[in-house]
Amino acid sequence: MVFAILRRVSLSGSLLASVAVNKSFKIPLSAFFQSQPTRSHLSRESCTVLPVPVSNFSSKANKPASDSELLRVIDAEIKCAEDCDDHDRVEEIPEGFPFEFQNEKGKNTITLKRSYHGEKIEVLVSMPSLVTGEEPEHDRRAGLNDEESKKERANQSSIPLTINATKNEGHGLEFCCTAYPDELVIDSMSFKETKESDEQMLAYQGPDFSDLDENLQKSFYKYLELRGISAMTTNFLHEYMINKDSREYLLWLRDLKKLIEK
């Protein structure tokens, strides 16, 4: 699926060409996970909007000619986004998925919730950090050392997760993690209190997670897996958040158009 990459590259190029009169306009670039299967969709290349000279436009309703050109490019980008199969794609929740979803339009996060043996498990999932490039060879990665693994991860897309496992009395653990394709990395772990006092904020929180004993680190990964943070969960979240990015992008374009038209 290459639409998320091409749409932003093409839009940025068209906008920069069309409003080159004393202005520059930038749209954030986005891409898709190399681990995702290719789907059929309208190629962004076929939707490329060629810049039209500003002099060809009249200033209708006292609007600058550059605004008319900008609206033309936005309309073309909206059409391409609507023709893509991502914005209205309905993800099939895997069988046995243990969490309930809370997903609001216009927000760049979703929340997952469940109960586990009296604990309240809450996962805040943020928008993906997308990286283009070739898909890593998993059999090649198996022989990598820690430093090589870190370099390999830097070339992969990922989603940030904040996981809270809270006991009935309000105390619990908070994990800040990064989910890569088929791999979860715990970046940090800390105690979580219902209300943080100054003394609690100054309390010793333990060493960096990477400095913990290797067996203790493995036990915490198992701890999260038992609470539902498995490869099945994170792989599903990768695709879900990619599609959410497409939907939010289309909504953003429509809101942008309304603003320019006012």
Buried (B, 14 or more C-beta within 10 A) or exposed (E): BBBBBBBBBBBBBBBBBBBEEEEEBEBEBBBBBBBBEEEEBBEBEEBBBEBBEBEEBEEEEEBBBBBBBBBBBBEBBBEBBEBBBBBEBEBEEEEEBBBEEEEEEEEEBBBBEBEEEEBBBBBBBEBBEBBBEEEBEEEEBEEEEEEEEEEBBEEBBBBBBBBBBBEEEEEBBBBBBBBBBBBBBBEEBEBBBEEEEEEEEEEEEEEEBEEBEEEEBEEBBEBBEEBBBBEBBBBBBBBBBBBBBBBBBBBBBBEBBEEEEE
